[in-house]
Amino acid sequence: MKAYAWFWVLGVIVVAGCDADGSLDPAGGLAGTVVGRIESTGAISATAVPNVSYSMVSGTSEADVVVAAPRADGSLDVLAEGRADASGRYRVEGVPAGRDRLVVVAKSGARELGRAIVHERIQAQAEAVAEPITAASTVRAMVFSEVIASGTAAQAVNTAELAMFVRMDEGTARAVAASRADVQAIARGYIAATEAMTRVLAQVGTQMDARARFAIEQAMAAAYTRTCDEGVSAEAAHEVLVRALVDGLLRTGARAEGLALAAAGGATGLAVALEHASEQARLEIAKAATELNLEVRQRILASLPPAVDGPRNGAASALVRARTRVRASLSLAELEAALEQAAAEAEGKLTEAITSSTSQATLEVRSNVRLRLETAVARSNLSAELSGSASAQTIADAIARYRAQVRATVEALVAALPDQARVDVDVMIQLLVAIRGGPCFD
């Protein structure tokens, strides 16, 4: 071979193994960097994750940090290592580019201090930001690992929706992280919720599984992480995340009504799986699922025509009050009461608007309207037909029956009204879904 040919081959080898500034992972591929901070860690029991010891840490100190990928056997495949400084900030270089759905683990010697998810894909010569390490982020990362250990492929896990559903205050997170049973129950609930959402969306004409939704939502999850890293409160950051995820799904053409019912399906899957979990874990997860449902219901109302401004505005005000009460709820009973009160207020405005819209609305007509409205928003029989072993398909089928029941009743209601009081059937259905939110919420 001629000399210039050898130089050409050598050049190819060098270019293949190194980028312009030498940013490589240990195996010789292109690499990126994961940055973040240790905000706090909790008193997490070794029983939560086998063979790992945890300690209570107030504030932060220097700690070893690894970036890893969860394995199907519950262990972690360490990809890169670094160290946090005294302020809790860390920078881990050499993380293989192209990887996503990773976790960061902070350790002090043999003791694990906490975990966090990296939602964004690692880019060569770029920084990816992990969630701040807290007790709550540790629970999310533990749930993520449990989901994979249960047999779900890592690439099928939508960590954006996991962050949305698994939100809790630090006190609750410390208690949950100490309970392997709670962590496993939440993992089962997440799987049931995402599968139920997929099936309900398919029933309303939107073919979008968890992997497809993550393709849309990954950038929003990354933005959420950066918001958290900037010091915004966890509650405010979660609210921004929920709005962003709903925006993203609506931009793909999904209808708000379908998303509300999908959110109801997700909440039902979580509720069924967490039936025997601790009361506090059930409450915090229910609050997060309700937040999504209420957000979508408000979007339904915003999309309705001016012809229904009266009941729409009444329902919108009721949902705003419900959101405040839900966030302040100290028990599942309080949460349910908040939703029921909002629905009752909104239904009253709707009945009033329909029965006062024509002078021909006799007492008999008004009584008929009220009766049919009560039927249309009647509680579904989900609680009677679902159990701890309910499948995502069972939940989706129950919601399909609910939707069919509402449509049939609304059609009968509209047909019974005087011409002056007629309302478009689809508009009325959307109003009722916005008022009640679907099974699990009514």
Number of C-alpha atoms within 10 A of each C-alpha: 5 6 7 9 10 10 11 10 10 11 11 10 11 10 11 11 15 16 16 7 7 14 22 21 21 13 10 15 18 23 26 23 23 25 20 25 22 29 19 20 26 24 19 26 20 18 15 21 20 11 8 14 16 22 17 13 13 11 12 18 15 17 22 18 24 24 27 21 19 22 16 17 12 17 15 17 14 16 18 19 19 18 17 22 16 13 13 20 18 22 19 22 22 24 30 24 19 13 16 20 22 26 26 27 23 27 20 14 9 9 13 20 30 30 29 28 29 28 28 25 20 24 19 21 20 14 20 24 26 26 30 30 26 23 29 30 25 28 30 29 28 26 25 30 27 25 25 20 18 15 11 15 12 20 13 14 20 25 27 28 21 21 24 20 29 25 24 24 13 18 13 19 26 22 19 26 26 21 20 19 17 22 26 22 25 31 27 20 27 28 23 26 30 28 23 30 30 25 23 31 25 16 16 17 12 17 14 18 18 21 16 13 20 22 11 17 25 21 18 22 29 21 19 27 26 19 20 21 22 10 11 13 11 19 15 12 18 23 16 16 25 26 16 18 23 20 17 17 17 15 11 12 9 19 18 25 24 23 26 30 30 29 32 29 36 31 31 30 31 27 25 22 25 27 14 13 19 16 12 18 22 21 24 23 23 23 24 23 25 25 23 24 28 23 21 27 29 20 22 24 24 15 12 15 10 9 11 18 14 14 22 26 16 19 29 21 15 22 26 15 15 23 20 11 19 24 16 13 18 13 15 17 10 15 22 18 16 22 24 17 16 23 24 15 16 26 24 15 18 25 18 16 18 21 22 14 14 15 10 15 18 13 10 8 15 18 14 16 22 19 12 18 20 14 15 23 23 15 16 18 12 16 12 7 11 16 13 12 10 15 17 23 17 18 27 27 17 20 25 16 12 21 19 12 16 23 19 13 19 25 16 15 22 18 13 15 20 16 11 12 17 16 18 12 18 12 18 21 20 23 24 25 25 29 33 29 27 26 25 23 23 17
